[in-house]
Amino acid sequence: MSEHRPGFDSHFSAIASDYSAVRFTDPEPIIYIQGKLNSLSAINGIELGCGTGRYTAQLFKTLGRRLTLHCIDTSAEMLARLNERLASRYTGRYTAIQESAEVVKFPAGTFDAVFSFNALHHFGLRQVLRNVSA
């Protein structure tokens, strides 16, 4: 998934169609996030390494209509699965962006929350932290 790890794009492209079926979505992080963001009436977020949208869907279910998301992933195939999962229920509430977490930039103060589930180890963490903390 990272521009720093050659071969990841082809790996995730190859497994995208089966990824959700073989991965477990842990509810604890979502419950924790809900508690931390409970006071916000609107949440503009970014999810780095969103993959097929397993956690994205849980965020939408848990945080409800308050949430809008920019979903970032380098794999077009993973984003295609995310769109299959989300398009019918969450149209207009998310944007799927094919980009590296190390490269994607938005103006400072754009987001209320930055999410990443099971993906940080794929990123050049120093650059990602610089980008999201600006």
N, C-alpha and C positions, 0 to 999 in steps of 0.2 A: 504494500500500500504506500510505502514511502519512496520518494525519489532517491533515498539513500540506500535502498535495498533492492538491487536489480532482481527481477524475476517475480516479485510479489504481484505485479499487475497480472501477469499471465496465470499465476497460481490462483488468485481470487477470481479471475475470469472463468477458469476451469471448474471451480467448485461452487460458483454462485447459485446454480439451480438447485443444489442439494444443501446449501449452507444452513438454512433455517431448520431443516429437518434433523440435522445432526448436532445442533448446538442448543444448549440450555440457556434460557433467559432467566437470570437470577432476580427475584423481586425485591431483595433487600436494598439495592442501590436506588431503585425507584421510590420506595417508601421513604428512604432517607432524604432524597431530593424533594419529595412532596412536603416533608416537614420543614425543610430549609426555605422553600419558595412559597409556603402557604400564605404569607402576608401580601404577596404581589397580586394585584388584580389583572395585570397583563404581563406576559413573559415573552420577550423576544430572545430566542436562543439560537445557538449554533451547535451542531453535533458533528464532531470530527471523527472520521472513520465510521460512518453510519452503517456501512455494509448493506444488508438486505432490509434493514429497518426493524429488526426484532425489538430493540430497545426504543426506537423511535415510536413505534406503535404503542408501547407501554407508557411512554411519556405522555402521548396524546390522551390515552385512556385515563391516566391518573390526574393529569393537570387540566384536562378539559379544554374548553374553548378559550381559556386564557393564553394558551401556548401557540406561538408561531415559531417555525424552525427553518434554519438554513442547514440542509443535510449535505455534508461534504464527504466525498469518497473519490479515490482515483479510478476505481473500476466501473466502467460503463455497465457491465453485466450486473454488478451488485446494485447499482442505482436503478437498473431496469426492474429488478426484483423488489426494491423499495417502492418504486412507483406502482407496481402491481399490487402490493400490499396496502398502500396508503391512498391511492388516487380516488377511489370511490367514496371514502369516508372523510378525507381530510383535504380535499381540493381547496386551494387558496390559502391553506394554513402552513404549507411547507414549500420550500424550493430545493430541488435536488441539483447539486453543483458538482461536476466532475473536476476535481482539483486536488492537489496535494495539501495536506494539513500544514506543511512547512511553507507553502507559497500563498495560500489564501489570505487575503487581507481585507478588512473592513475598517471604516473610520473608528477611532477611539470612541468608546461609549455607546456603540451600536447595540451591544447585547447585554441582557440582564443575567444570562447564564451561558456557560460553556460546558458542553457534555462530551464525554467520550467513554465508551464502554468496551473493554477488552481490545483496545486498539493502540493505546499509548506506546506500547513496546514496538510498534511498527513505525513510529515517527522519529524524526530528529527532534527530540524533546526540547532542547534549548531554543531552537528556532520557533517551534510551535508556541512555547511559553512567551517568547518575545512578541509574537504576533497577537496572541489573545490578551496580553496584559497591557498593550499599548493604549 
